[in-house]
């Protein structure tokens, strides 16, 4: 009878290990996806920061030109 219980325990343990393996595989996959998304977001942020800096420089240039034009007006 001990052998039968041991075999049942082993089957239950195998099922639990399979379930754990499935969950771990899903978790690892999710981590990989999140890491890829994070990398993409960092690239997007860098591009946005570059665009913002460029737009600020353009606005400063336009402001200087407008001020120069205003000084030439009577």
LINGIJO-V83362 format. One record per residue. N is the residue number from 1. OMEGA is omega in degrees with one decimal (none if undefined). NEAR is the number of other C-alpha atoms within 8 Angstrom. D_CENTER is the distance of its C-alpha to the mean C-alpha in whole Angstrom. Layout:
<<N/OMEGA/NEAR/D_CENTER> <N/OMEGA/NEAR/D_CENTER>>
This chain:
<<1/177.4/4/54> <2/179.7/5/52> <3/179.0/6/51> <4/177.7/7/50> <5/178.4/8/48> <6/179.1/8/46> <7/177.4/8/45> <8/177.9/8/44> <9/179.7/8/42> <10/177.9/8/40> <11/178.4/8/39> <12/179.9/8/38> <13/176.8/8/36> <14/178.7/8/35> <15/178.4/8/33> <16/178.7/8/32> <17/176.4/8/30> <18/178.9/8/29> <19/178.2/8/27> <20/178.3/8/26> <21/178.5/8/25> <22/179.2/8/23> <23/179.0/8/21> <24/177.5/8/20> <25/177.1/8/19> <26/179.7/8/17> <27/178.3/8/15> <28/178.2/8/15> <29/178.0/8/14> <30/178.6/8/11> <31/178.5/8/10> <32/178.7/8/10> <33/-179.9/8/8> <34/177.9/8/5> <35/178.1/8/6> <36/177.5/8/6> <37/179.7/8/3> <38/178.2/8/2> <39/179.0/8/6> <40/178.4/8/6> <41/177.0/8/5> <42/177.3/8/7> <43/178.8/8/10> <44/178.9/8/10> <45/178.1/8/11> <46/179.5/8/13> <47/179.6/8/15> <48/178.7/8/15> <49/176.5/8/17> <50/178.8/8/19> <51/179.7/8/20> <52/178.8/8/21> <53/179.2/8/23> <54/179.2/8/25> <55/177.3/8/26> <56/178.6/8/27> <57/178.1/8/29> <58/178.7/8/31> <59/178.7/8/31> <60/177.8/8/33> <61/179.8/8/35> <62/179.1/8/36> <63/178.1/8/37> <64/179.2/8/39> <65/179.7/8/41> <66/178.3/8/42> <67/178.3/8/43> <68/178.4/8/45> <69/-179.8/8/46> <70/179.2/7/47> <71/-179.3/7/50> <72/179.6/6/51> <73/179.8/5/52> <74/none/3/56>>
